[in-house]
Amino acid sequence: MSSELHFDSLWQGFHVATMTSGHYNIIEDAAIGVTQGKITWIGPEQQLPTHQAKHRYQLDGGWVTPGLIDCHTHLVFGGNRANEFEQRLNGVSYQTIAKNGGGIAATVSATREEDEAQLFQSASKRLQSLIHDGVTTVEIKSGYGLNTRDESKMLTVAKTLANKFAVDVRTTCLAAHALPPEFQHDADSYIDYLCDELLPHIAQHNLADAVDAFCESIAFSTEQVQRYFTKAQSLGLPVKIHAEQLSSLGGTTMAAGYGALSADHLEYLTETDVLAMAKSGTVAALLPGAFFTLKETQKPPITLLREHNVPIAIATDLNPGTSPVLSLRLMMNMACTLFGLTPEEALAGTTYHAAQALGIADTHGELCVGKVADFVCWDVESPGELSYWLGGNLVTQRVKRGIKA
């Protein structure tokens, strides 16, 4: 019996940072063999065993990393709020803008008015920016429909994007994002509606991979989110949470009790929260774009997260109001410059730990035998440059499941 390996594609001529277990784990002068979309061999090219390959690709230098994973976006929405950005810079207050129909209410109104084709067209442009920046997997949240019809519409558009572009999409139902006009002064009744009608519909039609909620004084209480999470879990949907962004409410500790995949933002995280995350395996997803845009000063407790070995992910939080970010690499830089992460931690946060935050670490986030062959070749001299350069097109080749993309 022959021991010869057979590859659908063989990629050679580069150095690789595999990001195995969240570290560079460098292989110089490497090769990657792919069969049926998965890595079946990786190592130094000089150790490549006897093989045959249907297709051979010579990358001629540079560094290969796993494809980047943006584990927190609000990529599908109607309209934009650039006018509000300009108003704020001209001295108009948030309160005045909100009273005039702005803020999240404006995005909800615009999203409800647009049909799937219109939402798809605008979301496609934003998605392509992320793709050109090296992203191969993206999470897309709903949360601007706030009723069964329009939340379903947003999630359907997100799934359609996955069918049209060479990217994996994970969908998250964020119906507990804000109060819609129909329930403006009755949050408890809105949570009842989500539990009794909206979440069962989402689950029945397989529209979401997870459920998310915004736990804050300006959104929903820990008790209200608990009810929402309990219903989600009864429907077989894992949970995530926006928490501790503006204040410390204990939402992260509560979510960890549900085995939350991730808790996101986390500027006001306490050590009690960190210990709960460490126990549950909940990933800390940091969103420096929102921190920067809102001119916040309270930073997430990076030292505590490190001390207790809580995985740290980095994401764009792409949204029309507080984080109009189209570059995940820029967020890697900001995670380093604003929060004090190392470039290795930032790259792990957009690969290995980002996969954990989406519940797909068994297939994505690192380059090793058995994982999907999603990787990017970069025109850099070291992996740390991915967090160093502010902008610029560094991608020389993007590979999705072993195929040029």
C-alpha positions in Angstrom: 0.0 0.0 0.0 1.4 3.4 -1.0 2.0 6.0 1.7 2.0 8.8 -0.9 -0.1 11.8 0.0 -2.7 13.2 -2.4 -3.6 16.9 -2.2 -6.3 18.9 -4.0 -3.9 21.8 -3.6 -0.4 22.4 -2.3 0.8 25.8 -1.2 4.5 26.6 -0.9 7.0 29.4 -0.6 6.2 31.3 2.6 6.7 31.4 6.4 3.6 30.6 8.5 2.3 31.7 11.9 0.0 28.8 12.7 -1.6 30.5 15.8 -1.9 27.1 17.4 -3.3 27.5 20.9 -3.2 31.3 20.4 0.6 31.7 19.8 2.6 32.4 16.6 4.2 28.9 16.5 6.2 29.8 13.5 7.2 27.5 10.7 9.8 28.9 8.3 9.8 27.9 4.6 6.5 26.1 5.0 4.1 24.2 2.9 0.4 23.5 3.3 -1.4 20.6 1.7 -5.2 20.7 1.4 -7.8 18.0 0.7 -11.5 18.6 0.5 -11.2 22.0 2.0 -9.2 20.9 5.0 -5.5 21.0 5.9 -4.1 17.5 5.6 -0.4 18.4 5.9 1.5 21.4 7.2 5.2 21.8 8.1 8.6 22.8 6.7 8.7 22.3 3.0 11.9 20.3 3.2 10.0 17.7 5.3 7.2 17.3 2.8 6.6 13.6 2.2 6.1 11.9 -1.2 2.9 13.3 -2.6 0.8 14.2 -5.6 -1.1 17.5 -6.0 -3.8 18.5 -8.4 -2.9 22.1 -8.1 0.3 23.8 -6.9 0.7 27.4 -5.8 3.9 29.2 -5.2 3.4 32.2 -3.0 7.0 33.6 -3.4 7.5 34.9 0.1 5.6 36.7 2.8 3.8 35.4 5.9 0.7 33.2 6.0 -1.7 33.3 9.0 -5.1 31.8 9.5 -7.9 33.9 7.9 -9.0 36.6 10.1 -12.3 36.2 12.0 -14.4 39.2 12.9 -16.4 37.8 15.8 -18.7 40.9 16.5 -20.4 43.0 13.8 -23.7 44.7 13.1 -23.0 44.6 9.4 -26.6 44.5 8.1 -28.5 47.8 8.6 -30.4 50.4 6.7 -29.1 53.9 6.0 -26.2 55.3 8.0 -25.6 57.9 10.6 -22.8 60.0 9.2 -25.0 63.1 9.5 -25.2 62.5 13.3 -21.4 62.1 13.4 -21.1 65.6 11.8 -23.7 67.1 14.1 -22.0 65.9 17.2 -18.7 67.4 16.0 -20.6 70.6 15.5 -21.8 70.6 19.1 -25.2 69.0 18.9 -25.8 66.8 21.9 -26.8 63.1 21.8 -30.0 64.0 23.6 -31.0 66.5 20.9 -30.2 64.1 18.1 -32.3 61.4 19.8 -35.2 63.8 20.4 -35.1 64.6 16.6 -35.5 60.9 15.7 -31.8 60.1 15.5 -29.7 57.4 17.3 -30.6 53.8 17.1 -34.2 54.7 16.4 -33.1 56.2 13.1 -31.3 52.9 12.1 -34.4 50.9 13.2 -36.6 53.0 11.0 -34.3 52.8 8.0 -33.8 49.1 8.4 -37.5 48.4 8.6 -38.1 50.5 5.5 -35.6 48.7 3.3 -36.2 45.4 1.7 -33.8 42.4 1.6 -32.3 43.5 -1.8 -31.5 47.0 -0.5 -30.0 45.7 2.8 -28.0 43.1 0.8 -26.6 45.8 -1.5 -25.3 48.0 1.3 -24.1 45.2 3.5 -22.2 43.7 0.5 -20.0 46.8 0.2 -19.1 46.7 3.9 -18.4 43.0 3.8 -16.1 43.4 0.8 -14.1 45.9 2.8 -13.6 43.3 5.6 -12.8 40.6 3.0 -10.1 42.7 1.4 -8.6 43.2 4.8 -8.1 39.4 5.2 -11.3 38.4 6.9 -12.5 34.9 6.0 -15.2 34.4 8.7 -17.6 37.1 10.1 -20.3 37.2 12.7 -23.4 39.3 11.8 -25.9 40.3 14.3 -29.5 41.5 13.9 -30.8 44.1 16.3 -32.1 46.9 14.1 -35.5 45.3 13.3 -36.8 44.7 16.8 -39.8 42.7 15.6 -40.2 39.2 14.1 -40.5 40.3 10.5 -37.5 42.6 10.4 -35.2 40.7 12.6 -35.8 37.7 10.4 -35.2 39.9 7.3 -31.8 41.0 8.7 -30.7 37.4 9.5 -31.9 36.2 6.1 -29.7 38.8 4.4 -26.8 37.8 6.5 -27.2 34.2 5.4 -27.5 35.3 1.8 -24.2 37.1 2.0 -22.5 33.8 2.9 -23.9 32.3 -0.3 -22.6 35.1 -2.5 -19.1 35.7 -1.0 -16.2 33.5 -0.2 -16.7 33.9 3.6 -18.2 32.0 6.4 -21.0 33.9 8.2 -22.3 33.2 11.7 -25.6 34.8 12.5 -26.6 36.1 15.9 -30.1 37.3 17.0 -29.7 40.5 18.9 -33.4 41.3 19.3 -32.7 42.4 22.9 -30.7 45.4 21.6 -33.0 48.3 22.4 -36.7 49.0 22.9 -38.7 49.4 19.7 -41.2 52.2 19.4 -44.1 49.7 20.0 -42.8 48.9 23.5 -41.0 52.2 24.3 -42.0 52.3 27.9 -42.5 48.6 28.6 -39.3 46.6 28.5 -40.8 43.6 30.4 -43.6 43.2 27.8 -41.0 43.4 25.0 -39.0 40.6 26.6 -42.2 38.6 26.9 -42.7 39.2 23.1 -39.2 38.0 22.3 -39.6 34.9 24.4 -43.1 34.0 23.3 -42.9 34.8 19.6 -39.7 36.1 18.1 -37.1 33.6 19.5 -39.3 30.5 18.7 -39.7 31.8 15.1 -36.0 32.4 14.7 -35.2 28.9 16.0 -37.9 27.2 14.0 -36.4 28.7 10.8 -32.8 28.2 11.7 -32.0 31.8 11.2 -29.5 32.2 14.1 -26.4 30.4 15.4 -26.6 32.3 18.7 -28.5 34.8 20.7 -27.2 38.1 22.1 -28.4 40.9 24.4 -27.4 44.4 25.5 -27.3 44.4 29.3 -27.0 48.1 30.4 -28.9 50.8 32.2 -29.9 52.2 28.8 -31.0 48.8 27.5 -32.0 45.7 29.5 -31.5 44.6 33.1 -29.8 41.4 34.1 -33.1 40.0 35.2 -34.7 40.7 31.8 -31.7 39.3 30.0 -31.9 36.2 32.1 -35.4 35.5 30.9 -34.3 36.0 27.3 -31.3 33.7 27.8 -33.3 31.0 29.5 -35.7 30.9 26.5 -32.8 30.9 24.1 -31.2 27.9 25.8 -34.5 26.0 25.9 -34.5 26.4 22.1 -30.9 25.1 21.8 -29.3 28.5 21.0 -26.0 29.5 22.8 -25.8 33.0 24.2 -23.5 36.0 24.0 -23.8 39.4 25.7 -23.0 43.1 25.4 -22.0 44.0 28.9 -20.0 46.2 31.3 -19.6 48.8 28.5 -20.9 51.9 30.3 -21.3 50.6 33.9 -20.9 47.5 36.1 -24.2 45.6 36.3 -22.9 42.1 36.6 -24.3 41.1 33.3 -21.0 39.3 32.4 -21.2 37.1 35.6 -24.8 36.3 34.8 -24.0 35.4 31.2 -21.1 33.2 32.3 -23.6 31.2 34.3 -25.3 30.4 31.0 -22.0 29.3 29.5 -21.9 32.3 27.3 -19.6 32.0 24.2 -18.4 35.6 24.8 -19.0 38.8 26.7 -18.3 41.9 24.7 -17.1 45.5 25.4 -16.2 45.0 29.1 -14.7 48.3 30.0 -16.2 48.1 33.5 -15.5 44.4 34.1 -14.8 43.4 37.7 -12.6 40.7 39.1 -15.7 38.8 40.0 -16.8 38.9 36.4 -13.3 37.8 35.2 -13.4 34.8 37.6 -16.8 33.8 36.3 -15.6 34.0 32.7 -12.5 31.9 33.6 -14.7 29.2 35.1 -17.2 29.1 32.2 -14.7 29.5 29.4 -16.4 32.7 28.2 -14.3 34.7 25.8 -13.7 38.4 26.4 -14.4 40.2 23.1 -12.8 43.7 23.1 -14.2 46.4 20.8 -11.6 49.2 20.6 -13.5 50.9 17.7 -16.5 51.8 20.0 -14.1 52.8 22.8 -12.3 55.2 20.4 -15.4 56.6 18.7 -17.1 57.3 22.0 -13.9 58.8 23.5 -14.1 56.5 26.5 -11.4 56.5 29.2 -12.3 53.4 31.2 -10.2 50.6 29.7 -11.0 46.9 29.9 -8.9 45.2 32.7 -6.4 43.5 30.5 -4.1 42.5 33.4 -6.9 40.7 35.2 -7.9 38.9 32.0 -4.3 37.7 31.6 -3.9 36.7 35.2 -7.0 34.5 35.0 -6.2 33.1 31.5 -9.5 34.4 30.0 -9.2 34.3 26.2 -9.2 37.7 24.5 -10.8 38.3 21.1 -10.8 41.5 19.1 -13.6 42.6 16.7 -14.7 45.6 14.7 -18.2 46.0 16.2 -19.0 47.4 12.8 -22.2 49.5 13.3 -23.6 52.8 12.0 -23.6 54.6 15.3 -20.6 53.9 17.6 -18.1 51.9 15.5 -18.3 52.6 11.8 -15.2 50.4 11.3 -14.3 48.6 8.1 -10.9 47.3 9.0 -10.2 44.4 11.5 -6.5 45.1 11.2 -7.0 48.6 12.4 -8.8 47.1 15.5 -5.7 45.0 16.1 -3.6 48.1 16.1 -6.0 49.9 18.5 -6.1 46.9 20.8 -2.3 47.2 21.1 -2.1 51.0 21.3 -5.2 51.7 23.4 -5.5 48.6 25.5 -1.9 47.4 25.7 -2.2 44.0 24.0 0.9 42.6 22.2 0.8 42.0 18.5 0.7 38.3 19.1 -2.3 38.7 21.4 -4.0 40.8 18.8 -3.5 38.3 16.1 -4.7 35.5 18.4 -7.7 37.7 19.1 -8.7 37.8 15.5 -8.0 34.1 14.8 -7.8 31.5 17.6 -9.7 33.3 20.3 -12.2 34.8 17.8 -13.1 31.3 16.7 -13.7 30.4 20.4 -16.0 33.4 20.7 -18.1 32.0 17.9 -18.1 28.4 19.1 -16.2 27.2 16.0 -12.7 26.5 17.5 -13.0 22.9 16.5 -12.8 23.9 12.8 -11.4 27.5 12.6 -8.8 29.9 14.0 -5.5 28.0 13.6 -3.6 26.2 10.9 -3.2 22.6 11.7 -4.2 19.2 10.3 -7.9 18.8 10.3 -8.9 22.4 10.4 -10.5 24.3 7.5 -7.9 25.6 5.0 -8.7 29.3 5.5 -5.6 31.4 5.3 -4.1 34.6 4.1 -0.7 35.4 2.7 0.5 38.9 3.7 3.2 41.1 2.2 5.0 41.6 5.6 8.4 40.6 7.0 6.9 39.5 10.4 3.5 38.7 11.8 3.7 41.7 14.2 3.4 44.0 11.2 -0.3 43.1 10.9 -0.8 45.2 14.0 1.8 47.8 13.1 0.6 49.2 9.8 -2.4 51.6 9.9 -4.2 50.7 6.7 -2.8 49.7 3.4 -3.4 46.6 1.3 -1.1 43.9 2.8 -3.0 40.8 1.4 -1.3 39.1 -1.5 -3.4 36.0 -1.5 -6.6 35.0 0.3 -7.5 31.3 0.4 -10.9 30.0 1.4 -11.1 26.2 2.1 -8.1 25.7 0.0 -9.3 27.7 -3.0 -8.1 31.1 -4.2 -10.7 33.7 -3.1 
